[in-house]
Amino acid sequence: MDPITKTLLKKSLIWGGGIIGLGVVLFKFTTPSPEQMLAQMSPELRADVEKNRELRMKEQEELIKVVKRTSASNDPIWKTGDIQSPWDPDFKKTSESMLVKKQAIEKARAEEKTKLELESMKEEAKRREGMEKEGMKKASGGSKWWW
């Protein structure tokens, strides 16, 4: 190689590496973390993200299950997978075409909330009943002074 080609190669490697390094450094220091993103969101959006977190986690789990099943076969993923292709002419984006049924998750969440409310109501009733019994004992035991 002649000296001019070597110097051009060195300069291009230094400048290219510098540009790439600057991009990496800028990306590292200017991209917010997920916690920072949630902190910057409005309360309505934050509540929506928190509400749908469980749905996204279940979708990820289902997708991993589908990938494991399809990786075990020799057919392509579009033939063996449970996911309906959006490029099919008969594809309609409905609740049946989704991996995880949102209504089922919302129903399970509502049932869990109802169970927790019922348990807290039962505990509150037991606590009140116990307080009433204590009050009756005190009233019956301490009110016989006039006899």
N, C-alpha and C positions, 0 to 999 in steps of 0.2 A: 504494500500500500504506500502511496506517496504521502508526503507530510501534509499536504492540503486536505486530503480526505480524512486523515487521522484527526486533524484539528477540528474539522467540521463535524465529524462523528462525536468527538468529545464534547463540543459545544452543544450539539443537539441532545446528547444524553444528559448533560448537566441541566439545560433548560427544561427538557421534558420531565426529568426527575423533580426539578424545582416546582414546576406547575402542578404535577401530580401530588407532590408533598403538600403544597399550599392548599390544594383542594381537600386533601384528607384532613389537614389541621382545621380548616374552616368548617368542614362538615362536623368534625368532632366537637368544636366549641360553639357552633351556632344551632345545632339540632337539639330541640328540647327532649328531655326524657318523658316517658309516658306519665309519670307522676306530675311533672311540670305542665304537661298538656292538660291533664285533668284539672289542675289548680287554676289554669287560665280560662277554662270553660265557664259558661254561665251555669247557674244552678240547675236550670231545666235540662240542658244538654248533659251535664254531669249525672243527673238522676237517670236520664235515658241510657247513658252508657253503662251505668251500674246495673240497671234493670236488665239489659240485654247481654251482660257479660256471661251469665250462665248459658244462655242460648248459643253464644259463640263458642264457648268451651265444648258444649255437646256436639255442635257441628264439627269442630275439629276432631273430636273423638270418633265420630261416625266416618269422617273422611279418612282418618287413619285406618279404620277397620276395612273400608272399601279398598284402600290402596294395598293393604296386606293381602286381601282376598284376590285382587287382580294380579298382584305380583307373583302369586303362587301358580297362576295359569300361564299358558303360552300364547293365548289370544291377546289382541290389543285391548287397551283399557276401554275403548268406546264400545267394544263388543261384550266385555265381561262385567263392566262396572254397573252399579245400580243408579248412577247419575245419568239423568236423561240429557241428551245433547241439546243445547239451545239452537243449533243449526238444523235440527230436524224440522220438517215442515209441520208436523203435528204437535210440536212442542208448545205448551202453554204454561206460562209461569203461574202456577197455582200453589196452594199449600201441599198438594199431592206431589208436586215435582221437587219439593225441597228435601234436603237430607234429614233435617230434624223438623218435626211438626211443632210450630210455635204455639198453637192452641193447646197441645198436650202439655207442654212445659208450663204455660201460663196457668192451666188448670191444676197441675200438680203444685205449683207455687201457691195458688189460692187455697188449695186444700191444706197445705202445710201451715199457712197463715191462720186458717180457721181452726185447725187443731191446736195451735199455740194459744189462740185467744180462748178457746174452750178450756184448756188446761189452766190458764191464768184465772179464768172465772171460777173454776172449781176450787182452786187454791184459795181464792179470795172468799168464797162461800164457807170453806172449812175454817178459815181464820176467823171470820165473823161469828160462826157457830161456836167456836171455842171461846171467843170473847163473851158471847151471850151466856154460855154456861158458867164462866167465871163470875160474871155479874150476878147470875141467879144464886150461885153458892154464897157469894159475899152478902147478898141481900137476905137470903134465908138464914144464914149463920149469924149475922150481926144484928138482926132486927128483933131478936127475942128478948131484949133487955127489960121490957115492961112486964113479963110474965113472972 
